[in-house]
Amino acid sequence: MAASSSGTLEGFFRGSGEPVEDDFYDILGCHESSSIEQIMKEYHIKAKMYHPDRVLDDKEREHCTEIFRKINRAYEILSDKGKRKIYDNWRKSGVAMTFDNWLSLQTRLGPTMHFGMTKKQLSLTTPQDEKPLHSKESKPTDTGSSLLEQFRTYKI
């Protein structure tokens, strides 16, 4: 992870330029919210379409072989929950390195690679957020005491 010649890390993060490599979701033609079953279905469609054994022309076979290799790699990553989570983190991080480099860093460094996108604040409340601060059980049981009555009527 070398810094640029000016001593900053501007070359470390992806800007508006070309992506580091092809997006696995785009390769399979699915969305990041797709289920494993949807990913598997898209994989089978693309694998049949670009399988090198279906092509007779040598030049076209080379092209199909390259696409088929990318399809298999995308399926290998996206069909495994653990690898898919790492891949999604890589996509969101903005780091200008290949996924394979990111994966090897994750394996070696683990939790030290904590930078990236911050977690969005949830807009919905949970049932725990709606609990009253004081429950009925916390009220004093002796409500008729004269000291409590004096306090409530601002006499003390």
C-alpha positions in Angstrom: 0.0 0.0 0.0 2.3 2.7 -1.2 1.3 6.3 -0.9 1.5 8.6 -3.9 4.6 10.7 -4.5 3.1 13.6 -2.6 2.9 11.5 0.6 -0.9 11.1 0.6 -3.1 8.1 0.2 -5.1 9.5 -2.7 -4.1 6.6 -5.0 -5.2 4.1 -2.4 -8.9 4.8 -2.8 -11.0 4.4 -5.9 -12.2 7.6 -7.4 -14.5 8.2 -10.3 -12.1 6.4 -12.7 -12.3 2.8 -14.0 -13.2 0.1 -11.5 -10.3 -2.2 -10.4 -12.0 -5.3 -11.8 -15.3 -6.5 -13.1 -18.2 -6.6 -10.6 -19.2 -10.2 -9.8 -22.9 -9.2 -9.5 -22.7 -7.7 -13.0 -21.0 -10.7 -14.4 -23.8 -13.0 -13.2 -26.5 -10.4 -14.0 -27.9 -10.2 -10.5 -28.2 -7.6 -7.7 -26.4 -7.6 -4.4 -29.7 -8.3 -2.6 -30.2 -11.5 -4.7 -30.6 -14.8 -2.8 -28.2 -17.7 -3.2 -31.0 -19.4 -5.2 -31.2 -16.5 -7.6 -27.4 -16.3 -8.0 -27.3 -20.1 -8.7 -30.0 -19.7 -11.4 -28.2 -16.8 -13.1 -25.0 -18.8 -12.9 -26.5 -21.8 -14.7 -28.0 -19.6 -17.4 -24.6 -17.8 -18.0 -22.6 -21.0 -17.8 -24.7 -22.7 -20.5 -24.5 -19.6 -22.7 -20.7 -19.1 -22.5 -19.5 -22.7 -22.1 -16.4 -23.1 -24.3 -17.4 -26.6 -25.5 -20.4 -25.1 -27.3 -18.3 -22.9 -29.6 -16.6 -24.3 -32.7 -14.5 -21.2 -33.8 -11.1 -21.1 -31.9 -11.1 -17.3 -31.6 -14.6 -17.2 -30.2 -13.7 -20.2 -27.9 -10.9 -18.1 -26.3 -13.4 -15.3 -25.7 -16.0 -17.7 -24.2 -13.3 -19.4 -22.1 -12.4 -16.0 -20.5 -16.0 -15.1 -19.8 -16.7 -18.6 -18.5 -13.7 -18.3 -16.1 -15.1 -15.0 -14.8 -18.6 -16.5 -14.4 -17.1 -19.4 -12.3 -15.1 -17.0 -10.2 -18.1 -14.8 -9.5 -20.2 -17.9 -8.6 -17.5 -19.2 -6.3 -17.5 -16.0 -4.3 -21.2 -15.1 -4.3 -22.5 -18.6 -3.5 -20.3 -18.8 -0.3 -21.9 -16.6 2.5 -18.5 -15.8 4.1 -16.7 -14.9 0.9 -19.8 -12.9 -0.3 -19.7 -10.9 2.9 -16.0 -10.1 2.4 -16.7 -9.3 -1.2 -19.5 -6.9 -0.3 -17.2 -5.2 2.3 -14.5 -4.8 -0.4 -17.0 -3.2 -2.8 -18.1 -0.7 -0.2 -14.6 0.1 1.0 -13.5 2.1 -2.0 -10.0 0.7 -1.8 -8.2 0.6 -5.2 -7.0 -3.0 -5.0 -8.2 -6.2 -6.6 -10.6 -8.4 -4.6 -8.0 -11.2 -4.5 -5.5 -8.8 -2.8 -8.3 -7.6 -0.4 -9.2 -11.3 0.4 -5.6 -12.1 1.2 -5.3 -9.1 3.5 -8.6 -10.0 5.2 -7.2 -13.5 5.8 -3.9 -12.2 7.2 -5.0 -9.0 8.9 -8.6 -9.7 9.8 -10.2 -7.0 12.0 -7.4 -4.4 11.4 -9.0 -3.6 8.0 -11.7 -1.5 9.7 -11.9 1.5 7.4 -14.6 1.9 4.7 -18.2 3.0 4.7 -19.8 3.9 8.0 -22.9 2.0 9.0 -26.1 3.9 8.2 -28.3 4.9 11.0 -31.6 2.9 11.1 -34.7 5.0 10.7 -37.1 2.5 12.3 -37.3 2.0 16.1 -37.1 -1.3 17.8 -39.4 -2.5 20.6 -36.6 -1.8 23.0 -36.5 1.9 22.0 -40.2 2.2 22.9 -39.9 1.0 26.5 -40.8 3.6 29.1 -38.0 4.9 31.3 -39.8 4.0 34.4 -42.0 1.0 34.8 -45.0 0.7 37.1 -43.0 -1.5 39.4 -40.6 1.3 40.2 -43.3 3.5 41.8 -43.4 3.5 45.6 -46.1 1.3 47.0 -47.0 3.6 49.9 -48.7 6.5 48.0 -50.6 7.7 51.1 -47.7 8.7 53.2 -47.8 12.3 54.4 -44.2 12.9 53.4 -44.9 11.9 49.8 -48.1 14.1 49.8 -46.1 17.1 51.0 -43.5 16.5 48.3 -46.2 16.3 45.6 -47.9 19.4 46.7 -44.6 21.3 46.8 -44.7 21.9 50.6 -41.2 20.5 51.1 
